[in-house]
Amino acid sequence: MAERELLRFLTAGSVDDGKSTLIGRLLHDSNALYQDQLASVRQASPGSSIDFSLFTDGLRAEREQGITIDVAYRYFSTPKRKFILADTPGHEQYTRNMATGASNADLAVLLTDARKGLLPQTHRHAAIAWLLGIRQFAVAINKMDLVGFDEAIFQNIAADFRRFAEKLGPVELIFIPTCSVDGDNIARRSERTPWYRGATLLEHLESVPVRAPRREQVRLAVQTVLRTGREPRRYAGQISSGVLRPGDAVIALPSLRGSRVASIRVGDQEIDSAVPPLSVTVSLEDDLDLGRGDMLADPASPPRSGRRIRATLLWMSDRPLAPGRPYLIKHTTRQVCASVTRLDCALDPATLERRPASTLALNEFGECEIECHQPLYFDPYAENRLTGSFIVIDPIGNGTLAAGMILSEAENAAAAPQPASGLTVWLTGLSSAGKSTIGQAVYEKLWARGYKVEWLDGDAVRRNLSKDLGFSKEDRDENVRRIGFVAEMLTRNGVIALVSLISPYRQVREEVRRRIGNFLEVYVHAPLEVCEQRDVKGLYRRARAGEIPAMTGVNDPYEPPLDPDLECRTDRETAAESAAKVIAAIERRLARAAPDQS
């Protein structure tokens, strides 16, 4: 017997449009309710009739009690199809919750009261659904019994919605006259609408085409790499799009190396093909060096790649968007440091009008440009919702700030002229060599002299921006890149960025130097034995006792700069002397960079 298709759809409507009653009637008439639910609702209903809205009241009560439920999901099926229904809140203040339900839906059922016609909230729901990628709308013009099942009223509302839909872009529309209380045109055709010859709501849900997985554009973002005994590496992740089969050619990103799929497993069982949204492990004919955040893709149609993207944001935090501030972006299995470099406009969801804006507040949409410290491998959201979407995370509190939909790669516009006074001062050296002590002293002196200066201390960054990272070489390199990205933003905006960070590996320090350009590398040098004698944190002692497995200088290498711009020998000079040397070097560099006033 063939597997029944799954349709994901959402319902949305303004207050008192009858959405709860429609959902209850749909579940009841499709035989999706248990006998104890029916008995309970019959007992609670006034009079002899069933109050179908009570079938969803339990979830509403949970919301009133303060339990966080963004969207209420209902699962049901008919002999023809399986369904996941996302019951989304209708009030404007819950825009972000409605967007959550829309992000995975293929179709939107929008309700409007036949007595009221289209309301601004109806436009808002349609626009949000369209922005989130929904292109199929079933508009239930409800409470037709209260307007005498007047065909003219139905046709006028449908015409109004068609005019609004022209602003959205290509959409598929069906309009259904309904009376949720009596079940007219929900699961059975109504004798009270002889002029309506279209499908009932349930018939439409059972027959509307579901987007089929496409053969092209295979995407698998690597979540982890598994290796057991002598078995080849297996790359674990979720199929985002396409159909993957043994023997298929794939390309690995970012290395761009090609190979072929040797086998695909779900658990211990090998399978012949994998389609979205299956989570699988894949082995390749070649042993490629891949890690979390990398991607396997179809070489004939690889994803786009770029550090600068254009995107639509739905801001979901009480704390407004701050362009230029460092954030974290979670995209597929990759997490990168990023900032909004330009906010082009804010979008009014009720009209899709664009207006100039300098920030976004809670539940506001906007179009912007974002710069990441490492490339993203993406498809536009209109083509692939999984590889085209991301969330913005607060690097300090770790809360979700926004949902994003990628529009395209940003154009390579010429960089705007920046103040000449920006500079990154990178203090590198062993733990307890004196980096933080010098950094603090330099910061205080420069601040007192009126310079724009910020201090990025390695320990503070670890507690905030890089709290998700460990101490493997890959994680340490990622930590350096994140801090380098923040320093680059500060430098280009005329700030002196002081960075005190062990940053043990020479190659990634050079990578950051090349990206920033105006860069002063300071080697804070003290012999290992001197650092161990200081050891104010007790790290060396713990490393010698085997409690810290990868301690730089003990059981993990430190690669000193080959040609630093400045060296501070903290075993021979005082902290004040070292700080004075750094300040003098900074002022010499800034003087060289200042424009000629003659």
NUROKE-637980 format. One record per residue (C-alpha): residue in three letters; x, y, z. Coordinates in steps of 0.1 Angstrom, whole numbers, padded with zeros to 4 digits, always signed. Layout:
AlaXYZ;...
***
This chain:
Met+0000+0000+0000;Ala+0014+0034-0010;Glu+0024+0058+0017;Arg-0001+0087+0020;Glu+0012+0121+0013;Leu+0016+0146+0042;Leu+0002+0181+0039;Arg+0013+0208+0064;Phe-0011+0237+0066;Leu-0018+0266+0089;Thr-0050+0283+0099;Ala-0051+0321+0107;Gly-0079+0345+0113;Ser-0088+0376+0132;Val-0105+0375+0166;Asp-0141+0361+0164;Asp-0138+0350+0127;Gly-0147+0315+0139;Lys-0113+0298+0135;Ser-0116+0276+0166;Thr-0151+0264+0155;Leu-0138+0257+0120;Ile-0109+0236+0133;Gly-0132+0217+0156;Arg-0157+0211+0129;Leu-0129+0199+0105;Leu-0115+0175+0130;His-0150+0162+0139;Asp-0162+0157+0103;Ser-0130+0140+0093;Asn-0133+0116+0122;Ala-0101+0128+0138;Leu-0114+0130+0174;Tyr-0115+0103+0201;Gln-0148+0093+0218;Asp-0137+0107+0251;Gln-0130+0141+0235;Leu-0165+0140+0220;Ala-0181+0130+0252;Ser-0162+0157+0272;Val-0172+0185+0247;Arg-0208+0173+0245;Gln-0210+0176+0283;Ala-0194+0210+0283;Ser-0215+0224+0254;Pro-0246+0245+0263;Gly-0279+0229+0252;Ser-0281+0199+0229;Ser-0257+0211+0202;Ile-0219+0207+0202;Asp-0198+0238+0207;Phe-0170+0228+0182;Ser-0147+0256+0195;Leu-0143+0237+0227;Phe-0121+0211+0210;Thr-0092+0237+0210;Asp-0100+0254+0243;Gly-0075+0232+0262;Leu-0046+0248+0243;Arg-0060+0283+0248;Ala-0063+0277+0285;Glu-0026+0267+0286;Arg-0017+0300+0270;Glu-0038+0319+0295;Gln-0019+0301+0323;Gly+0014+0314+0309;Ile+0027+0282+0293;Thr+0048+0291+0262;Ile+0032+0276+0231;Asp+0040+0295+0200;Val+0018+0274+0177;Ala-0007+0246+0185;Tyr-0003+0216+0162;Arg-0030+0191+0154;Tyr-0023+0158+0136;Phe-0050+0140+0117;Ser-0056+0119+0086;Thr-0081+0107+0061;Pro-0080+0077+0038;Lys-0064+0100+0011;Arg-0038+0121+0030;Lys-0021+0128+0064;Phe-0022+0164+0078;Ile-0003+0185+0102;Leu-0024+0216+0111;Ala-0007+0246+0127;Asp-0033+0266+0146;Thr-0016+0301+0148;Pro-0026+0330+0170;Gly-0044+0358+0153;His-0036+0389+0173;Glu-0010+0413+0159;Gln+0012+0411+0189;Tyr+0018+0374+0181;Thr+0031+0380+0146;Arg+0063+0360+0154;Asn+0042+0330+0165;Met+0022+0331+0133;Ala+0055+0332+0114;Thr+0066+0300+0132;Gly+0036+0281+0119;Ala+0040+0295+0084;Ser+0077+0285+0081;Asn+0069+0248+0076;Ala+0035+0250+0059;Asp+0026+0244+0023;Leu-0008+0261+0024;Ala-0026+0287+0045;Val-0063+0285+0054;Leu-0073+0322+0060;Leu-0106+0330+0077;Thr-0126+0361+0073;Asp-0161+0370+0087;Ala-0186+0375+0058;Arg-0202+0403+0077;Lys-0169+0423+0081;Gly-0151+0414+0049;Leu-0113+0418+0047;Leu-0097+0433+0078;Pro-0061+0447+0081;Gln-0053+0416+0101;Thr-0064+0394+0071;His-0039+0413+0049;Arg-0013+0409+0076;His-0018+0371+0078;Ala-0017+0367+0040;Ala+0015+0389+0037;Ile+0033+0371+0065;Ala+0024+0337+0050;Trp+0036+0349+0016;Leu+0069+0362+0030;Leu+0074+0329+0047;Gly+0071+0311+0014;Ile+0035+0300+0012;Arg+0020+0303-0023;Gln-0013+0284-0018;Phe-0042+0301+0000;Ala-0076+0287+0008;Val-0098+0317+0019;Ala-0127+0305+0040;Ile-0154+0332+0039;Asn-0171+0322+0072;Lys-0204+0329+0089;Met-0222+0329+0056;Asp-0254+0320+0075;Leu-0253+0354+0091;Val-0255+0371+0057;Gly-0282+0348+0043;Phe-0256+0329+0021;Asp-0256+0359-0002;Glu-0235+0351-0033;Ala-0228+0388-0040;Ile-0212+0393-0006;Phe-0190+0362-0012;Gln-0180+0374-0046;Asn-0172+0409-0034;Ile-0149+0397-0006;Ala-0132+0373-0030;Ala-0126+0401-0055;Asp-0111+0423-0027;Phe-0087+0396-0017;Arg-0077+0390-0053;Arg-0068+0427-0057;Phe-0047+0425-0025;Ala-0030+0393-0036;Glu-0017+0410-0068;Lys+0006+0430-0045;Leu+0021+0397-0031;Gly+0031+0381-0063;Pro+0022+0347-0078;Val-0003+0328-0056;Glu-0029+0301-0060;Leu-0063+0310-0045;Ile-0095+0292-0037;Phe-0125+0308-0020;Ile-0149+0287+0000;Pro-0182+0299+0015;Thr-0185+0283+0050;Cys-0206+0281+0081;Ser-0184+0265+0107;Val-0211+0260+0132;Asp-0233+0239+0109;Gly-0204+0224+0088;Asp-0214+0240+0055;Asn-0187+0233+0029;Ile-0162+0221+0056;Ala-0163+0184+0049;Arg-0197+0182+0032;Arg-0212+0203+0004;Ser-0239+0227+0015;Glu-0274+0227+0000;Arg-0276+0264+0012;Thr-0249+0274-0014;Pro-0263+0260-0047;Trp-0244+0287-0066;Tyr-0210+0274-0053;Arg-0196+0246-0074;Gly-0161+0243-0059;Ala-0146+0219-0035;Thr-0153+0217+0002;Leu-0124+0227+0025;Leu-0115+0190+0032;Glu-0118+0180-0004;His-0093+0208-0013;Leu-0069+0198+0015;Glu-0070+0162+0002;Ser-0064+0171-0034;Val-0042+0202-0035;Pro-0007+0193-0049;Val+0021+0190-0023;Arg+0055+0202-0034;Ala+0074+0170-0043;Pro+0111+0167-0034;Arg+0131+0177-0065;Arg+0158+0155-0079;Glu+0182+0184-0083;Gln+0197+0205-0056;Val+0207+0179-0031;Arg+0217+0195+0002;Leu+0229+0177+0033;Ala+0244+0200+0060;Val+0269+0179+0081;Gln+0259+0178+0118;Thr+0287+0155+0130;Val+0312+0130+0117;Leu+0311+0094+0130;Arg+0339+0068+0128;Thr+0338+0033+0144;Gly+0368+0010+0143;Arg+0380+0005+0108;Glu+0348+0016+0091;Pro+0351+0047+0068;Arg+0339+0080+0081;Arg+0302+0086+0081;Tyr+0287+0121+0078;Ala+0255+0126+0097;Gly+0229+0152+0089;Gln+0194+0160+0076;Ile+0185+0159+0039;Ser+0174+0195+0032;Ser+0163+0190-0004;Gly+0166+0167-0034;Val+0169+0129-0034;Leu+0202+0113-0025;Arg+0211+0077-0036;Pro+0242+0055-0035;Gly+0264+0062-0065;Asp+0253+0099-0067;Ala+0281+0124-0073;Val+0284+0150-0045;Ile+0306+0180-0039;Ala+0319+0190-0004;Leu+0318+0226+0008;Pro+0339+0245+0015;Ser+0368+0223+0001;Leu+0350+0219-0033;Arg+0363+0183-0034;Gly+0341+0158-0052;Ser+0332+0122-0045;Arg+0304+0097-0048;Val+0279+0084-0022;Ala+0290+0049-0011;Ser+0261+0041+0012;Ile+0232+0058+0031;Arg+0220+0046+0065;Val+0192+0053+0089;Gly+0205+0039+0122;Asp+0221+0006+0112;Gln+0199+0000+0082;Glu+0211+0008+0047;Ile+0186+0025+0024;Asp+0183+0030-0013;Ser+0174+0067-0013;Ala+0169+0095+0011;Val+0145+0125+0008;Pro+0137+0155+0030;Pro+0135+0157+0059;Leu+0152+0124+0067;Ser+0182+0123+0090;Val+0208+0100+0077;Thr+0245+0090+0078;Val+0264+0090+0045;Ser+0297+0073+0036;Leu+0316+0084+0006;Glu+0340+0066-0018;Asp+0367+0091-0007;Asp+0377+0100+0028;Leu+0370+0137+0029;Asp+0379+0160+0058;Leu+0344+0174+0067;Gly+0331+0188+0100;Arg+0300+0203+0115;Gly+0287+0232+0093;Asp+0301+0218+0061;Met+0278+0207+0033;Leu+0274+0179+0008;Ala+0256+0191-0024;Asp+0248+0182-0060;Pro+0279+0193-0081;Ala+0256+0201-0110;Ser+0237+0228-0089;Pro+0257+0237-0058;Pro+0244+0263-0034;Arg+0255+0299-0034;Ser+0283+0310-0011;Gly+0290+0343+0004;Arg+0299+0363+0035;Arg+0275+0391+0026;Ile+0238+0384+0021;Arg+0206+0402+0016;Ala+0178+0390+0038;Thr+0143+0397+0052;Leu+0143+0397+0090;Leu+0114+0392+0114;Trp+0125+0408+0146;Met+0114+0386+0176;Ser+0130+0404+0206;Asp+0119+0432+0229;Arg+0154+0446+0224;Pro+0155+0464+0190;Leu+0179+0456+0162;Ala+0212+0474+0164;Pro+0230+0476+0130;Gly+0267+0471+0135;Arg+0264+0451+0167;Pro+0279+0416+0166;Tyr+0253+0388+0166;Leu+0254+0351+0160;Ile+0237+0335+0130;Lys+0226+0298+0131;His+0223+0286+0095;Thr+0217+0249+0089;Thr+0243+0233+0112;Arg+0267+0263+0111;Gln+0270+0291+0136;Val+0289+0322+0126;Cys+0295+0357+0139;Ala+0277+0384+0119;Ser+0263+0419+0119;Val+0236+0438+0101;Thr+0257+0463+0080;Arg+0227+0481+0065;Leu+0190+0482+0071;Asp+0174+0490+0038;Cys+0138+0494+0050;Ala+0110+0481+0073;Leu+0081+0463+0057;Asp+0044+0469+0068;Pro+0030+0433+0068;Ala-0005+0446+0062;Thr+0003+0465+0030;Leu+0039+0454+0021;Glu+0048+0490+0019;Arg+0085+0499+0025;Arg+0096+0527+0047;Pro+0130+0540+0058;Ala+0141+0526+0092;Ser+0172+0527+0114;Thr+0161+0498+0136;Leu+0135+0470+0139;Ala+0113+0465+0169;Leu+0094+0434+0181;Asn+0073+0417+0154;Glu+0086+0441+0127;Phe+0098+0429+0093;Gly+0127+0445+0074;Glu+0151+0440+0045;Cys+0188+0443+0053;Glu+0224+0434+0043;Ile+0243+0411+0067;Glu+0280+0404+0068;Cys+0293+0371+0083;His+0328+0363+0093;Gln+0327+0331+0074;Pro+0308+0322+0042;Leu+0273+0307+0043;Tyr+0263+0280+0018;Phe+0228+0288+0009;Asp+0199+0289-0016;Pro+0174+0318-0017;Tyr+0145+0312+0007;Ala+0121+0311-0023;Glu+0140+0281-0036;Asn+0148+0262-0004;Arg+0134+0270+0029;Leu+0159+0251+0050;Thr+0191+0264+0033;Gly+0175+0298+0028;Ser+0166+0304+0064;Phe+0185+0313+0096;Ile+0180+0326+0131;Val+0198+0355+0148;Ile+0211+0348+0183;Asp+0221+0371+0211;Pro+0258+0363+0218;Ile+0255+0372+0254;Gly+0221+0359+0265;Asn+0219+0332+0239;Gly+0183+0341+0231;Thr+0167+0341+0197;Leu+0164+0376+0183;Ala+0151+0372+0148;Ala+0142+0348+0120;Gly+0157+0355+0086;Met+0149+0345+0050;Ile+0178+0349+0026;Leu+0170+0369-0006;Ser+0203+0367-0024;Glu+0240+0374-0021;Ala+0247+0411-0015;Glu+0261+0430-0044;Asn+0299+0437-0042;Ala+0294+0474-0038;Ala+0325+0495-0031;Ala+0332+0499+0006;Ala+0323+0532+0020;Pro+0353+0553+0031;Gln+0362+0547+0067;Pro+0379+0569+0093;Ala+0417+0565+0092;Ser+0420+0562+0130;Gly+0408+0526+0133;Leu+0433+0500+0143;Thr+0433+0465+0157;Val+0460+0458+0184;Trp+0464+0421+0188;Leu+0482+0410+0220;Thr+0491+0373+0217;Gly+0511+0351+0241;Leu+0509+0323+0266;Ser+0484+0322+0295;Ser+0497+0344+0324;Ala+0522+0362+0301;Gly+0505+0395+0309;Lys+0482+0401+0279;Ser+0451+0411+0300;Thr+0472+0433+0324;Ile+0488+0452+0295;Gly+0454+0454+0276;Gln+0437+0469+0307;Ala+0464+0495+0312;Val+0465+0504+0275;Tyr+0427+0507+0274;Glu+0426+0530+0304;Lys+0454+0553+0290;Leu+0439+0556+0256;Trp+0404+0562+0270;Ala+0418+0590+0292;Arg+0434+0606+0261;Gly+0401+0607+0243;Tyr+0405+0579+0218;Lys+0376+0557+0207;Val+0388+0524+0221;Glu+0372+0490+0229;Trp+0389+0461+0247;Leu+0381+0425+0237;Asp+0395+0402+0264;Gly+0398+0365+0256;Asp+0382+0353+0288;Ala+0352+0377+0285;Val+0346+0367+0249;Arg+0347+0330+0259;Arg+0319+0336+0284;Asn+0297+0354+0259;Leu+0304+0354+0221;Ser+0320+0320+0220;Lys+0303+0302+0249;Asp+0293+0274+0224;Leu+0329+0266+0215;Gly+0353+0241+0231;Phe+0391+0239+0230;Ser+0399+0217+0199;Lys+0420+0233+0173;Glu+0390+0239+0151;Asp+0371+0256+0179;Arg+0401+0277+0189;Asp+0405+0289+0153;Glu+0367+0297+0152;Asn+0371+0317+0184;Val+0399+0337+0169;Arg+0379+0343+0137;Arg+0349+0355+0156;Ile+0369+0380+0177;Gly+0387+0390+0145;Phe+0354+0398+0129;Val+0343+0420+0157;Ala+0377+0437+0157;Glu+0374+0443+0120;Met+0340+0460+0124;Leu+0354+0482+0151;Thr+0385+0491+0131;Arg+0365+0500+0100;Asn+0344+0524+0121;Gly+0374+0543+0135;Val+0378+0524+0168;Ile+0410+0511+0183;Ala+0402+0475+0190;Leu+0424+0460+0217;Val+0424+0422+0216;Ser+0442+0402+0244;Leu+0440+0365+0233;Ile+0463+0335+0234;Ser+0454+0328+0198;Pro+0480+0300+0197;Tyr+0481+0292+0160;Arg+0500+0314+0136;Gln+0480+0306+0104;Val+0447+0319+0118;Arg+0464+0350+0132;Glu+0478+0358+0098;Glu+0443+0352+0083;Val+0428+0377+0106;Arg+0457+0402+0099;Arg+0450+0400+0062;Arg+0413+0406+0066;Ile+0416+0436+0089;Gly+0446+0453+0072;Asn+0453+0480+0098;Phe+0467+0455+0123;Leu+0494+0458+0150;Glu+0506+0424+0163;Val+0521+0425+0198;Tyr+0539+0394+0211;Val+0535+0394+0249;His+0565+0372+0256;Ala+0574+0354+0288;Pro+0591+0320+0292;Leu+0569+0291+0300;Glu+0585+0287+0334;Val+0577+0323+0343;Cys+0541+0319+0332;Glu+0538+0288+0354;Gln+0552+0307+0384;Arg+0526+0334+0380;Asp+0497+0310+0371;Val+0471+0330+0390;Lys+0443+0308+0377;Gly+0460+0275+0385;Leu+0457+0264+0349;Tyr+0492+0251+0345;Arg+0490+0232+0377;Arg+0458+0215+0366;Ala+0472+0208+0332;Arg+0503+0191+0347;Ala+0479+0170+0368;Gly+0461+0159+0337;Glu+0429+0178+0345;Ile+0432+0200+0314;Pro+0439+0178+0283;Ala+0447+0206+0258;Met+0466+0234+0277;Thr+0485+0257+0254;Gly+0522+0255+0262;Val+0519+0222+0281;Asn+0502+0196+0259;Asp+0491+0218+0231;Pro+0515+0240+0210;Tyr+0519+0277+0209;Glu+0533+0291+0177;Pro+0549+0325+0184;Pro+0548+0353+0158;Leu+0578+0351+0134;Asp+0579+0389+0129;Pro+0557+0407+0154;Asp+0552+0445+0151;Leu+0562+0447+0187;Glu+0575+0424+0214;Cys+0569+0429+0251;Arg+0593+0409+0273;Thr+0572+0408+0305;Asp+0598+0388+0323;Arg+0623+0417+0320;Glu+0600+0448+0320;Thr+0572+0460+0341;Ala+0536+0461+0330;Ala+0537+0499+0329;Glu+0568+0498+0307;Ser+0551+0473+0283;Ala+0519+0493+0282;Ala+0539+0525+0274;Lys+0556+0506+0245;Val+0523+0495+0231;Ile+0508+0530+0234;Ala+0538+0545+0216;Ala+0535+0520+0188;Ile+0498+0527+0185;Glu+0503+0564+0182;Arg+0531+0560+0156;Arg+0508+0538+0135;Leu+0479+0563+0138;Ala+0501+0592+0129;Arg+0513+0574+0097;Ala+0476+0567+0088;Ala+0464+0602+0094;Pro+0457+0624+0063;Asp+0483+0649+0054;Gln+0471+0684+0066;Ser+0498+0704+0047;
***
